[in-house]
Amino acid sequence: MGGQIKWNPKPWINVISNNYGMGEDDEGAPNRARLHTDNSDEFKFFEHPNKFVDREAISITYDAGCEFGKSAALVSGAQVGQTSAIGTVFPQGVSCHHTGHQANGSNPGANPTLNPKQSFIGYMLYERTWFNHDRQALTFGGGQINDPGRYLVLVPIINGATALAESPYYSQNPGDPLVATDGTITFTYSPRQFITYLAEYGYRHSSVPYWTVARA
């Protein structure tokens, strides 16, 4: 189930909210569902066509969501604490908030988390300034995400790994932490309507190794 709310009360304001709930999207886990909201607000706060700096606007995006329900392992009959071939410890399930640990009297050190937190929150903020009758523009901004469980993160395609296959190089165990930050600054020059030159610098950082660079 999902829907969109769009609010455009003035020519310089545009507010969009996309909301989604109860979708069973996890491959092999039919008893797991998701709730998400994805929102974007745009504000044009300056416009003087006859000045060198002729227009300015900002865009704010903020998203949140979570996943809850039984794990794929339990749906297929595995037991709490069972370990996969690459070391994944299957919990009882996942939830929108952390709910403790599984007791294990015979092995106190093996206490897999019960319903670990599987959530997502993120934001982005960008500002764009146009110059010289929109022939040049400068955009800068950045954002951050916090995605415990990494359930919305694409698995790096190392040695053929895919979103549907486990990877020893990048775990996706429920509750695994991930915090990532990025920022960019972009300059565009459009001498004609059909020609645009673009120069951009970007910065990315992740709390765990994620981005890779191919080398000759």
N, C-alpha and C positions, 0 to 999 in steps of 0.2 A: 504494500500500500504506500502511496506517496502522492505528493502534490506540491504545487508552487504558489507562493504569494508574491505578487508584484505590486509595488506601490510607487507611483510616479506623480506626486502632487504638484511639482514644479518642474520647469524645463531643466533645472540644474540639480535635481535630486532623482536618483534611481535606486530603489531598494528591492532586492530579490531574496526570497527565502525558499529554498528547496528542502523538503522534509520527507523522510522515508522511514517506514517502520515494519517490523515483523518479517522482513525478507529472509528466507532460508537460503543463503548464498554459499555456505561452506561446503565444498565437495566432500561427500562421504559423511556429513554430519547433519542429517535431516532434522534433528531436534535442536539445532542452534539457530538463533535469530539475531537480527541486528536492528539498531535504532540509530538514525543519523539526521543531523541538520546541517545544511550547507548554506551560508548566508553571504551576500555581497552587497555593499553599499557604495555608491558613487556620488561624489559631490563636486560640482564645478563652482569654485568660489571666486573666480576672477575671469573677466572677459572684457577686453578693450581692443577691438580689431585694429585700430589705428596706431597703437603703441608698439614698440619693439617687442616687449613681453606682452603677448596678446591674449594668453589663456592659461589657466592653471586649474588642476583638478586632482582629487585624491580618490583612491579606491581602497576600501577596507574589506577584507574577507575573514570570516571566522567560522570554524567548523567544529563540531563535537559529535561524539557518538560512542557506541559500545556494542559488544557482542556478548550474548549470554546463552546458556544451555549446556547440554552434555557434550563431551568431547567426541571426536570421530572414533577414538579408540574404544570408548565404552559403548558407543552405538553398535560397533562391530563385535563386541563381546570381550574386549581386553579388560584386564583388572587394574585397579588403582595402583600406581607404583610400578607397573610393568614398563620395561625399557625396550625401546626399538633398536634396530641394528646400528643406528648412529648415535645412540645415547639419549634419545628423547624419553623423558619421564612423563607418562600419561597421567594427568590429573583427573579428578572426578568430573570436572566440567569447567566452564568459564563464566564470569559474571561481570557486571558493571562496576564492582568494587571487590576488594580483597576480603576473603572470609575465612582465613585460618589455615591450618595444616591437618593432614591425615595422621592420626595416631598410629604408631607402629611399635608395639611392645617388644617384639622379637629383634628389631633392628632400629633403635631410637634415632640413628643418623639418617635413616631413609624415611623422611616425612614429606612426601610430595604435597604441594599446596592444594588445598581444597578450593575449587572455584576461584582461581587467581584472576586478578583484574585484567580485563581485556577491553581497552578503551582507546579513544582517540580524541585529542584536542589540538587545534592548530589555528594559526592566524597569519595574515599577510597584510602589510600596509605599503602602498606605493603612492608616490607623488609625481605628477608629470607637468612640465612647463613647456609651452610652445612659444617660439620666437619668430620674428620676421614674417608675419602673415602665414604662420604654420609651416614654414619651410624647414625649420629646425626645431628639435624638441629634446628635452633632457628628462629622463625618468630614473628615479632611484627609490629603493625600498628593500624590504626583505620580510622574512617570516620565520616561524618556528613550529615544530610539531612535537608532540609527546604521544607515543603509540605503544603502551605496554602490551606485549603479546605480538606486536609486529604484524597484526592480521591484515593491515591495509598496505603493507610494504611489499613491493615486488621482489622476489628472490633474485639476487644477481645471477646472471646467466653464465656461471663459471662451470666449465666441463659439461655443458648441456643442461644444467639445472633449470627447472621451470617452476611456475607458481603451484603446480600440482605435484611436484616431486620434492622430497626432502633433500637438503643439501648439507653436507658436513662443513661447508665453508660459511654458512649463514643460517643459524638455527631460527626456528619460528615456534619455539615452545610457548605455550600459554604463559603469560606473565613476563616473558623476556623483555627487558627494557630497551627503549630506543628514544633518544631525543636528538633531533636534527635541526640545524639552523642554516639559513641561506640569505644572501643579499646580492643585489645586482645594481649596477649603474649603467645606463644605456644612453647613447647619443645618436640621434637620427638626423639625416640631412636629405631633404627631398627637393632637388632643384627643379624637377618637373613632376607633374601628377603621376606619371608612370615610372619614375625612377626614385629609389630610396637607398641611401647608403647608411649602414648601421655599424656602430662600434660599441662593444659591450664588455664589461668586466664583471665576473661573477665569483662569489665566494660560497663554499659549502663546508659544513662541518657536521659530523655525526659522532654520537657518544660511543658507537661501536664501528669497526671497519665496515664500510659499505661501498663507497665509490672506488672504481678501479680505472686505471689508465693503461691502454695498450701501448706497448713499446716495441720498436723495431729491433 
